[in-house]
Amino acid sequence: RPQSMEPRRRLLPRRSRGGGSWRQLSATEYACSDEEPPDHPHRAMNPLHLDVRGVNLGGWMVLQPWITPSLFYQFEGRPPDRTAMDMHSFCEVLGPQEGNRQLREHWRKWVTEREIRKIAEQGLNTVRVPVGDWMWLPYDPYIGCTDGALDELWRVIHLCEQYGIRVLVDLHGVRRSQNGFDNSGHIMNVTWSDDGQSFSHWPSRSAAWQGSFDPLTMTYSTINWDNIRSTVQVLQRIAISLRHFPSILGIEALNEPWQFTPLDVLKAFYWEAYWTVRAEAPHWLFVIHDSFRLEEWSGYMKGCQGVALDTHVQQAWFDIRSQQSFLENACSWRQRIRALQETSLPILVCEWSLATDNCNMWLNGFHDNAPGFPKVECGSVVCPSPQVSGIAGPPQGSSPGPRGTGSPSAPSNGRCSVSKPWDNEDAIEQQLAEHKISAFEEGVGWIFWNFRVELDPRWSWEAAYERGWLPRNVSNLPQSLLDTCKTSGESPTPSSSANDLPWYNMLPSAHGSSAVVMLMGVGLGTLLGITILLRIVLALVVRSNGRRPHEKLQLPPRLLHLARKTQGRKPGGLGLLGLKQRVSSRSLAQLAYPLMSAQHAIDEADEDEAVQIESPKGGRAAMLTAARAWRGGSDA
């Protein structure tokens, strides 16, 4: 290899008895020099000479239940050890022989020459192909189960070459998962109930590709450098095995590492992987994902050739909004992309769709749902039948389970959940597509997620195109469409907070606050809310004394305990709320939410004082005195 093609700085620690050491580089050090002459192959080839307009081939090499639910009906109503929720458990439950039989049939049928030809006819020039590291470095349970995957990949690459389509290989799944979800191939930390009828994933979610995650501090206590080095080796093997295919545009190093991944570790990984891949395939585009922190990459890899920054823009996890609000949010990305590209890498939007809700069944996991979702009333369609032979179809009665978190997300009576159409469905979907394409054209390109799905057309380029929601030929977009966001007016640049994150990544950020501060905030909010509720309850009880016999005036034991606990004290604590000293937030929480899990309560060991409560003296008068003390001494 040319000397100049070797990595400039070796960042990932080598194996050593001490576990390896490394240092974080500054933004200026994560940059490429201009020492190579202009005619050097490192500088001469620009893989972004043509704008990227493409679709993802998701649900093919890396299974996701919401994309192809027909492959996962067979696991409904089974015990935990026979339930598959992702690619990992699919191979684990079915075993290498049956798993491989089903996968081979699925691979042949999900992406055929017909799909590739239609993609080319619609003017798309790129497909992004999600793959798993197990295809190049097999490990259990994939050994045997995914045999033949590379042959299928080569088949589709040849088809793309035949129809003039470029291929962006996307490392979507890695060992121990980079985000803890099924899109990585492996859902992490699923906890089953004792009866095996329900499970929990959202509260305990984690990602172990990076190392050992501490949910209390929202940080990694140790970094698994061996695992990270292994991924760099996989990227090298991918480059070696595919570099001779002329249709390969490049590679994305890792899809959606979650936002708790230490940025210094992620930057070191990308830097090492970049030089490793370029040593084997210097003409490839190298894409890095922003880890849902788009503003954190300013100056990174400045001057490096053939690098783009991937960001994913979805509206499916937004709160309920008006149609105009969705359109304005779409156009706001035009200004944001323009501003970011002045200080960071070229921006490529590798995942977007027309979905504005969470209604597509299993979008948040097999038989699972994010707490509080979906936020809108959903519709339903007849569930798709399996394409793979010899497996069960959708249940025709009630859902057999299991039950995950949140609202039920499962087929019932042969029907599956999808978005409920807008009243002006065709018009608004077409407008939304035009606004998004107009905004994303400000970058170096865009790739729709997904080329097809079995359920909701808002996630399917194929179905949306058939309904007339998408441009007829994206290789020749009319100027009126490109100017959509100019003529409709641009909204202010969106902030980098929640809008970047699908709901499943919207957890408290360790970057700006600690777990202690987070818990204090939650406790204070709970305390204030419940205090106001208690005051209202007490006021109603006291005022009702004139309407009911004295002997029937009673308070709940816990409320009576709190009232007596503060009897005789002056108003204090939080002023107008009349909150007295030493009223435990845990006591209030347990009073209002008796089913609250102890692990989510604020832990203050000495907060609840042991108070001896004697029998009340004076009957109703003492009760009223306690109530007045609780309400800040006012008369009722």
C-alpha positions in Angstrom: 0.0 0.0 0.0 1.1 3.6 -0.5 2.6 5.0 2.7 0.2 7.9 2.6 -2.8 5.5 2.6 -1.9 4.1 6.1 -3.8 5.5 9.1 -2.2 8.7 10.3 -2.8 8.1 14.0 -3.6 4.9 15.6 -6.3 5.6 18.2 -7.9 2.3 19.2 -5.7 0.7 21.9 -3.9 -2.5 21.1 -4.4 -5.6 23.3 -2.1 -5.3 26.3 -2.0 -6.6 29.9 -3.0 -3.2 31.0 -6.1 -3.2 28.8 -4.8 -0.6 26.4 -4.7 3.2 26.7 -5.5 6.0 24.3 -6.1 9.7 24.2 -8.8 11.8 22.7 -7.8 14.0 19.8 -8.9 17.6 19.3 -11.1 18.6 16.4 -8.1 20.0 14.5 -6.3 16.7 15.0 -9.2 14.7 13.5 -8.5 16.3 10.2 -6.7 15.5 6.9 -3.7 17.4 5.7 -3.1 18.5 2.1 0.3 16.8 1.8 -0.8 14.5 -1.0 -0.6 15.9 -4.6 -3.9 16.6 -6.4 -3.4 13.6 -8.7 -3.0 11.1 -5.8 -5.8 8.5 -5.8 -6.7 9.5 -2.3 -7.7 12.9 -3.6 -8.6 12.4 -7.2 -11.8 10.4 -6.8 -14.9 12.1 -5.6 -17.7 9.6 -4.9 -20.2 12.4 -4.5 -20.0 13.7 -8.1 -23.7 12.8 -8.4 -26.5 13.7 -6.0 -27.8 10.7 -4.1 -31.4 9.9 -4.5 -32.3 6.5 -3.3 -34.2 4.0 -1.2 -33.2 1.6 1.6 -33.4 -2.2 1.2 -34.4 -2.6 4.8 -35.9 -5.8 6.2 -33.8 -8.0 3.8 -30.5 -8.9 5.3 -31.3 -7.6 8.8 -34.9 -8.6 9.8 -37.2 -6.2 11.5 -40.6 -7.5 12.6 -42.5 -4.2 11.7 -41.2 -4.4 8.1 -42.0 -8.0 7.5 -44.5 -9.1 10.2 -45.4 -12.2 8.2 -42.0 -13.7 9.2 -42.8 -13.3 12.9 -46.5 -14.5 13.3 -45.0 -17.9 13.9 -43.6 -16.7 17.3 -46.8 -15.4 18.8 -48.2 -17.1 21.9 -44.9 -19.0 22.6 -42.9 -19.3 25.8 -40.0 -16.8 26.2 -37.3 -19.2 25.0 -39.3 -19.9 21.8 -40.1 -16.3 21.0 -38.1 -14.4 18.4 -38.1 -10.6 18.3 -35.2 -9.8 16.0 -32.6 -11.3 13.7 -30.6 -12.7 16.6 -33.5 -14.6 18.3 -34.9 -15.6 14.9 -31.7 -17.7 14.3 -31.5 -18.7 18.0 -35.1 -20.1 18.2 -35.3 -21.7 14.7 -31.8 -23.1 14.7 -29.3 -23.1 11.8 -31.2 -25.5 9.5 -34.8 -24.2 9.6 -33.6 -20.6 10.1 -31.5 -20.8 7.0 -34.3 -22.4 5.0 -36.6 -19.5 5.8 -34.0 -16.8 5.3 -33.0 -18.1 1.9 -36.6 -18.1 0.7 -37.1 -14.6 2.2 -33.9 -13.2 0.5 -35.0 -14.5 -2.9 -38.5 -13.1 -2.7 -38.0 -9.8 -0.8 -35.6 -8.3 -3.3 -36.0 -9.4 -6.9 -35.0 -8.1 -10.3 -38.5 -6.6 -10.5 -37.9 -4.3 -7.5 -34.5 -3.2 -8.8 -35.9 -2.5 -12.3 -38.7 -0.4 -10.8 -36.2 1.6 -8.7 -34.2 2.4 -11.8 -37.3 3.3 -13.8 -38.5 5.8 -11.2 -35.2 7.7 -11.5 -33.6 6.6 -8.2 -29.8 6.2 -8.5 -28.8 4.6 -5.2 -29.9 1.8 -2.8 -28.6 1.6 0.8 -28.3 -2.0 1.8 -28.4 -2.7 5.6 -26.1 -5.7 6.5 -24.9 -7.4 9.6 -21.3 -8.0 10.8 -22.1 -11.8 11.1 -22.1 -12.0 7.3 -18.3 -11.5 7.3 -17.4 -12.7 10.8 -20.0 -15.4 11.8 -20.7 -16.0 15.4 -23.5 -17.8 17.3 -26.4 -17.9 16.7 -25.8 -16.9 13.1 -23.4 -19.7 12.2 -25.2 -21.8 9.7 -28.4 -19.7 9.9 -27.2 -17.0 7.6 -25.2 -19.2 5.2 -25.6 -17.9 1.6 -26.2 -14.3 2.7 -23.1 -13.0 0.8 -24.2 -14.9 -2.4 -27.5 -13.1 -2.2 -25.8 -9.7 -1.6 -23.7 -10.3 -4.7 -26.8 -11.2 -6.7 -28.4 -7.8 -5.9 -25.1 -5.9 -6.4 -24.9 -7.4 -9.9 -28.6 -6.4 -10.6 -27.8 -2.9 -9.5 -24.9 -2.8 -11.8 -27.1 -4.0 -14.7 -29.6 -1.2 -14.1 -27.1 1.6 -13.3 -27.8 1.8 -9.6 -25.1 2.5 -7.0 -25.0 0.6 -3.7 -24.2 2.1 -0.3 -23.4 -0.8 2.0 -24.6 0.0 5.5 -23.3 -1.8 8.6 -26.7 -2.0 10.4 -26.1 -4.7 12.9 -23.0 -5.5 15.1 -22.2 -7.8 17.9 -23.9 -6.8 21.2 -25.9 -4.1 19.5 -25.0 -0.4 19.2 -28.5 0.8 20.3 -30.4 -2.1 21.9 -33.1 -2.3 19.2 -34.2 -4.8 16.6 -32.8 -2.6 13.8 -29.3 -3.6 15.2 -30.2 -7.3 14.9 -30.3 -7.8 18.6 -32.7 -6.4 21.2 -30.9 -6.0 24.5 -32.1 -6.5 28.1 -35.6 -8.0 27.6 -37.1 -8.9 31.0 -39.9 -11.5 31.1 -42.5 -11.9 33.8 -42.6 -15.1 35.8 -45.6 -16.4 33.9 -44.0 -15.7 30.6 -47.0 -13.8 29.3 -45.5 -10.3 29.3 -42.1 -8.7 29.1 -40.4 -5.3 29.5 -37.8 -3.8 27.2 -38.1 0.0 27.2 -37.2 0.7 30.9 -34.1 -1.6 30.8 -32.9 -0.9 27.3 -29.1 -0.8 26.8 -26.4 -1.2 24.1 -23.3 -3.3 24.8 -21.3 -2.8 21.6 -19.6 0.1 23.2 -19.0 -1.6 26.6 -20.7 -1.8 30.0 -23.5 0.8 30.3 -24.5 2.2 33.7 -28.2 3.2 33.6 -27.8 5.2 36.8 -25.2 7.6 35.5 -26.2 7.2 31.8 -22.5 6.5 31.0 -20.3 3.6 30.1 -18.2 2.4 33.0 -15.9 0.4 30.7 -15.2 0.5 27.0 -15.0 -2.8 25.1 -12.1 -2.0 22.8 -11.9 -5.6 21.6 -15.4 -5.4 20.3 -14.8 -2.1 18.6 -11.6 -3.3 17.0 -13.5 -6.3 15.7 -16.0 -4.0 13.9 -13.1 -2.2 12.2 -11.9 -5.6 11.0 -15.3 -6.4 9.7 -15.3 -3.1 7.7 -12.0 -4.0 6.3 -13.3 -7.4 5.2 -16.3 -5.8 3.6 -14.1 -3.5 1.7 -11.8 -6.3 0.5 -14.7 -8.5 -0.6 -16.7 -5.8 -2.5 -14.1 -3.3 -3.7 -14.0 -4.7 -7.2 -17.7 -4.2 -7.8 -18.1 -1.0 -9.9 -21.6 -0.3 -8.6 -20.5 0.1 -5.0 -20.8 3.7 -3.9 -19.3 3.2 -0.5 -19.9 2.1 3.1 -21.6 3.4 6.2 -19.5 2.5 9.2 -22.3 2.0 11.7 -26.0 2.7 11.7 -27.6 4.7 14.6 -25.2 4.2 17.5 -27.4 5.5 20.3 -26.8 8.9 21.8 -25.2 7.6 25.0 -22.2 6.4 23.0 -19.2 8.4 24.2 -18.4 10.8 21.4 -14.7 10.6 21.9 -14.9 6.8 21.5 -17.2 7.0 18.5 -14.9 9.6 16.8 -11.9 7.4 17.4 -13.7 4.4 15.9 -14.8 6.4 12.8 -11.3 7.8 12.3 -9.7 4.3 12.5 -12.3 2.8 10.3 -12.0 5.5 7.7 -8.3 4.9 7.1 -8.7 1.2 7.3 -11.4 1.2 4.5 -9.6 3.8 2.4 -6.5 1.6 2.4 -8.6 -1.1 0.7 -11.1 1.0 -1.3 -9.8 4.5 -1.8 -12.6 5.4 -4.2 -15.4 4.6 -1.8 -17.7 7.1 0.0 -17.3 6.7 3.7 -20.4 7.6 5.7 -20.7 8.2 9.4 -23.9 8.5 11.4 -24.4 11.5 13.7 -25.5 9.4 16.7 -28.5 11.7 16.9 -26.2 14.6 17.8 -26.0 16.5 14.5 -24.4 19.7 15.9 -21.5 17.8 17.5 -19.5 17.2 14.4 -18.3 20.6 13.5 -14.7 20.5 12.2 -14.5 16.7 12.5 -12.5 15.1 9.6 -12.1 18.5 7.9 -10.3 18.1 4.6 -10.8 14.3 4.4 -11.9 13.2 1.0 -15.0 11.2 0.3 -16.7 11.5 3.7 -20.4 12.3 4.4 -22.4 12.7 7.6 -25.6 10.8 7.8 -28.6 12.1 9.8 -32.1 10.5 10.0 -35.1 12.7 9.9 -38.4 11.2 11.0 -41.7 12.8 12.1 -43.3 9.5 13.3 -42.5 10.1 16.9 -43.7 13.7 17.1 -46.6 14.8 19.3 -49.9 15.4 17.6 -49.5 18.3 15.1 -51.4 20.1 12.4 -50.7 19.3 8.8 -49.1 22.8 8.4 -46.8 22.1 11.3 -45.4 19.0 9.6 -44.8 20.9 6.4 -43.1 23.7 8.2 -40.9 21.3 10.1 -39.9 19.6 6.9 -38.8 22.8 5.3 -36.9 24.0 8.3 -34.3 21.3 7.5 -33.3 23.1 4.4 -31.9 26.0 6.4 -30.4 23.8 9.0 -28.6 21.5 6.5 -27.2 24.6 4.7 -25.9 26.1 8.0 -24.3 22.8 9.2 -22.5 22.1 6.0 -20.6 25.3 6.3 -18.7 23.9 9.3 -19.1 20.1 9.1 -19.1 17.4 6.5 -21.5 17.1 3.6 -24.9 15.9 4.9 -26.7 12.9 3.6 -30.2 12.1 4.9 -30.1 8.3 4.8 -33.5 7.7 6.4 -36.8 9.6 6.1 -40.4 8.6 5.3 -43.9 10.1 5.1 -45.0 8.6 8.4 -46.4 11.1 11.0 -47.4 8.6 13.7 -46.4 5.3 15.4 -49.4 3.2 14.1 -47.5 0.7 11.9 -47.7 -2.5 13.9 -44.5 -3.5 15.8 -42.8 -0.2 14.8 -41.5 -0.1 18.4 -40.8 -3.8 18.7 -42.5 -7.2 18.4 -45.7 -7.1 20.4 -44.3 -4.0 22.0 -44.9 -0.3 22.0 -43.2 2.8 23.5 -45.0 4.1 26.6 -47.6 6.7 25.5 -47.6 5.7 21.8 -49.3 5.8 19.5 -50.6 9.3 20.2 -53.4 9.2 17.6 -56.2 6.9 16.7 -54.9 4.2 14.3 -56.6 2.4 11.5 -56.2 -1.3 10.4 -55.8 -3.4 7.3 -56.0 -7.1 6.6 -52.7 -8.6 7.8 -50.3 -9.7 5.0 -49.9 -13.5 4.4 -46.5 -15.0 4.7 -44.3 -15.1 1.6 -42.2 -17.9 3.1 -43.7 -21.3 2.8 -44.5 -23.6 5.7 -45.0 -21.0 8.5 -48.1 -19.7 10.3 -50.2 -16.8 9.2 -51.8 -14.1 11.3 -54.1 -15.1 14.2 -57.8 -14.9 13.2 -59.0 -14.5 16.8 -57.7 -12.3 19.6 -54.0 -11.7 20.0 -52.2 -14.7 21.7 -49.5 -12.5 23.2 -47.0 -11.9 24.6 -47.6 -8.4 26.0 -44.9 -5.7 26.0 -44.9 -2.1 27.2 -47.4 0.5 26.3 -50.5 0.1 24.2 -51.1 -3.3 22.6 -49.4 -3.7 19.2 -50.4 -7.1 17.8 -52.6 -8.6 15.0 -56.2 -9.3 16.1 -58.9 -11.0 14.2 -56.7 -11.1 11.1 -56.2 -7.3 11.1 -53.0 -5.3 11.7 -52.5 -1.7 12.8 -51.6 1.1 10.3 -52.0 4.9 10.2 -55.6 6.2 9.8 -55.8 8.2 6.6 -56.1 11.9 6.6 -59.3 13.4 5.2 -57.2 14.8 2.4 -54.8 11.9 2.3 -53.5 12.1 -1.3 -53.0 15.8 -1.2 -51.2 16.1 2.1 -48.9 13.1 1.5 -47.9 14.6 -1.8 -47.2 18.0 -0.2 -45.2 16.4 2.6 -43.0 14.5 0.1 -42.4 17.7 -1.9 -41.4 19.7 1.2 -39.1 17.0 2.4 -37.4 16.4 -0.9 -37.0 20.2 -1.4 -35.3 20.5 2.0 -33.1 17.4 1.7 -31.8 18.5 -1.7 -29.8 21.1 0.1 -27.5 18.4 1.2 -25.7 15.9 -1.0 -28.7 13.6 -1.2 -31.4 11.6 0.5 -32.4 7.9 0.8 -36.1 7.0 1.7 -36.8 4.4 4.3 -38.0 1.9 3.1 -38.3 0.6 -0.5 -41.2 -1.6 0.6 -42.9 -2.8 3.8 -45.8 -5.2 4.3 -48.2 -2.8 6.0 -48.2 1.0 6.0 -47.6 2.8 2.7 -46.2 5.8 4.4 -43.0 3.8 5.1 -43.0 2.2 1.6 -41.6 4.0 -1.5 -43.2 1.4 -3.7 -46.7 1.8 -2.2 -46.4 5.6 -1.9 -45.3 5.8 -5.6 -48.3 3.8 -6.7 -50.6 6.1 -4.8 -49.2 9.2 -6.6 -47.6 10.7 -3.5 -44.1 10.8 -4.9 -42.5 12.5 -8.0 -42.8 10.4 -11.2 -39.1 10.6 -12.0 -36.7 11.9 -9.3 -33.8 12.0 -11.8 -35.5 15.1 -13.3 -37.2 17.0 -10.5 -39.1 20.1 -11.7 -37.8 23.4 -10.5 -41.1 24.1 -8.8 -40.6 21.1 -6.5 -37.0 22.1 -5.7 -38.2 25.6 -4.8 -41.1 24.3 -2.6 -39.4 25.4 0.6 -38.4 28.7 -0.9 -41.8 29.7 -2.1 -43.6 28.4 1.0 -41.2 30.2 3.3 -38.6 28.7 5.6 -39.3 28.2 9.3 -36.5 29.0 11.8 -33.8 26.5 12.0 -35.0 23.7 14.3 -33.1 23.1 17.5 -30.9 20.1 18.0 -32.9 18.7 20.8 -35.9 16.3 20.5 -36.5 16.7 16.8 -33.3 14.8 16.1 -34.4 11.8 18.1 -36.9 9.1 17.4 -38.8 8.6 20.6 -36.8 5.5 21.4 -33.7 7.7 21.8 -35.3 10.5 23.7 -33.9 9.5 27.1 -32.3 12.1 29.5 -28.9 13.1 28.2 -25.9 12.5 30.3 -24.1 15.3 28.4 -25.8 18.1 30.2 -27.0 16.6 33.5 -26.3 13.8 35.9 -28.6 11.1 37.1 -28.8 12.8 40.5 -30.1 16.1 38.9 -32.5 14.1 36.8 -33.9 12.3 39.8 -34.2 15.5 41.7 -36.1 17.1 38.9 -38.5 14.1 38.6 -39.0 14.1 42.4 -39.7 17.8 42.6 -42.1 17.7 39.7 -44.0 14.8 41.3 -43.9 16.5 44.7 -45.4 19.7 43.4 -48.1 18.0 41.4 -49.3 15.7 44.1 -49.2 18.5 46.7 -51.7 20.5 44.7 -53.8 17.4 44.3 -53.8 16.7 48.1 -54.8 20.3 48.9 -57.8 20.0 46.6 -58.8 16.7 48.1 -58.5 18.0 51.7 -60.5 21.1 50.8 -63.3 19.0 49.4 -63.3 16.8 52.4 -63.4 19.6 54.9 -66.1 21.5 53.1 -68.3 18.4 53.0 -68.5 18.4 56.8 -71.8 20.3 56.7 -73.4 17.8 54.4 -72.6 14.6 56.1 -72.8 13.2 59.7 -69.7 14.0 61.8 -69.1 10.4 62.6 -68.6 9.5 58.9 -65.9 12.1 58.3 -62.8 10.0 57.6 -59.5 10.4 55.8 -57.4 7.7 54.2 -54.8 6.4 56.7 -51.8 7.7 54.7 -53.4 11.1 54.3 -54.3 11.2 58.0 -50.7 10.3 58.8 -49.4 13.2 56.7 -51.9 15.7 58.1 -51.0 14.8 61.7 -47.3 14.8 60.9 -47.5 18.5 60.1 -50.1 19.5 62.8 -49.1 22.6 64.7 -46.3 23.6 62.4 -46.2 27.0 60.6 -46.5 27.1 56.8 -43.2 26.5 55.3 -41.3 24.6 52.6 -42.8 25.8 49.3 -44.7 28.9 50.4 -48.1 29.3 48.8 -48.5 25.6 48.3 -48.5 25.2 52.1 -46.0 22.3 51.9 -44.7 21.5 55.4 -41.3 20.4 56.4 -40.2 16.8 56.2 -43.1 15.6 54.0 -41.5 12.8 52.0 -41.8 12.8 48.2 -41.8 9.1 48.5 -44.8 9.2 50.9 -46.7 11.4 48.5 -45.8 9.3 45.5 -46.9 6.1 47.3 -50.1 7.8 48.3 -51.1 8.8 44.8 -49.5 6.0 42.9 -49.6 2.9 45.1 -48.5 0.7 42.2 -45.3 2.7 41.5 -42.3 0.5 41.3 -39.9 1.0 44.2 -36.9 1.2 41.8 -38.2 4.4 40.3 -38.8 6.1 43.7 -36.4 8.7 45.0 -34.2 7.0 47.5 -33.8 9.0 50.7 -33.3 6.6 53.5 -33.9 8.9 56.3 -36.6 11.0 54.7 -39.6 9.3 56.3 -39.4 10.0 60.0 -40.9 7.5 62.4 -43.9 9.3 64.0 -45.9 7.9 66.8 -49.6 8.7 66.1 -51.8 8.6 69.1 -55.5 8.4 69.1 -57.1 11.7 68.1 -58.4 13.8 71.0 -61.3 16.1 70.4 -62.7 14.1 67.5 -63.8 16.3 64.6 -62.2 19.5 66.0 -58.8 17.8 66.0 -59.4 16.6 62.5 -60.2 20.1 61.3 -57.1 21.5 63.1 -54.9 19.0 61.3 -56.6 19.8 58.0 -56.1 23.5 58.5 -52.4 23.0 59.4 -52.0 21.0 56.2 -53.7 23.7 54.1 -51.5 26.5 55.5 -53.7 27.5 58.4 -56.6 28.9 56.3 -60.2 28.5 57.4 -62.4 26.2 55.4 
